[in-house]
Amino acid sequence: MPVACAAFAAGLASPACAVTEIQWWHAMSGQLGRQVEKLAADFNASQSDYRIVPTYKGNYAETVTAAVFAFRSKSQPAIVQVSEIVTATMIAARGAIYPVHELMRDEHEAFPPSAYLPAIVSYYADASGNLLSFPFNASTPILYYNKNMFRDAGLDPQAAPKTWPELGMDAKRLREWGAPCGFTTSWPSWINVENFSAFHNLPIATRANGFGGLDAVLIFNNPLLVRHIAQLAEWQKTKVFDYGGRAQSAEPRFQSGECGIFLGSSATRADIITNSKFEVGYGMLPYWPDVEGAPQNTIIGGGTLWVLRDRPREEYKGVAKFFAFLSQPEVQAAWHQNTGYLPITRAAFELARNSGFYERNPGAAISTEETSLKPPTDNSKGIRLGSFVLIRDVIEDELEQAFSGKKSAQDALDSAVERGNRLLRQFERANPDR
């Protein structure tokens, strides 16, 4: 909304000006929320026509739900932050979203897809490579390990395990030494199904993981993933692997020194360093070495900024300028270095590297290197499936059945595929026009 302002100098009134306020609803709390506030403040200080107003609306689910209800009452913000797995749902809401590539074109702001990292562009772009939303906070899973524990257990503290067999041997050695748990993982589906599949160039679903249409069918119950989950379940019996729960609930077990190895989000790096009383080592996500072409590339998680329709034209001019501001290498490099999220542009990555940031901060470059190992394929550019929040819950429910020994890996994944496909068909029926 415009806010009238007037300035006076030397006793004379200057022409009145109007600052256009732009509402930005986000899901960042704590230190990340403070970084969001800083981005808005820096943009606001860089010009005098627009004022970005960031507002924390709760977690991702709460934020997008608030935006949906606000849209219905015509009180929606111009910008809303949405998690990556809700992309298909946002695209289905055609009348509600203003694709970012159209916005930037309409407002004559530069927005070349080639400037952005391929793994990010592929996740949020349409079939022609046009970005539908603005990539904001992107992360990918990496490996963390306790160097002190490695040293005490007789392992090389400078050598992160690269493959699953190596990880299994290192974790077994840690258990023999006396560690309560060899390794654990956060975000079970994101890491051990979704990213595992991308890293081995295997499909989660037909139709290019849903990018090709809503009639996609889940097919991740393949022999390699079955073997992988079966191996985790076998390791679970002796706590070489020890399941720590959903989302980030397993992370404190690594920080406390209970588990010697941890698979988690690259964006939690700063938190781990802050809360761990030992030297932390880093590595890429492990892969099975007998799989041809592996490792491929990992996919991203995190959030993206969507622009909502039915706001005044002047607001959209400001949104476009704000996104152009966020794309500047200096801004992106600072965001990347202060939060642990990936830099979204090639230039920001190069700026961070040339400044010596990665030399001073070991492990900070792994996430970018990992997502950029090879050009993304249909199997490794991301996932665009309707109701995937619910499908991920189904997958994790079935993984827990396998890890507890209540189901075989094959039965668990077969059931996850069957239950997930029912949700896909419900979403397809609810969106017949797509």
Secondary structure by P-SEA (a helix, b strand, c coil): cbbbbbbbcccccccbbbbbbbbbbbcccaaaaaaaaaaaaaaaaacccbbbbbbbcccaaaaaaaaaaaaaacccccbbbbcccaaaaaaacccccccaaaaaaaabbbbbcccccaaaaaacccccccccccccbbbbbbbbbcaaaaaaaccccccccccaaaaaaaaaaaaaaccccccccccccccccaaaaaaaccccccccccccccccccccccaaaaaaaaaaaaaaaaccbbbccccccaaaaaaacccccccccccaaaaaaaccccbbbbbcccccccccccccbbbbbbbbbbbbccccaaaaaaaaaaaaaaacaaaaaaaaaacccccccaaaaaaaaaacccccccccaaaaaaaaccccccccccccccaaaaaaaaaaaaaaaaaaccccaaaaaaaaaaaaaaaaaaaaaacccc
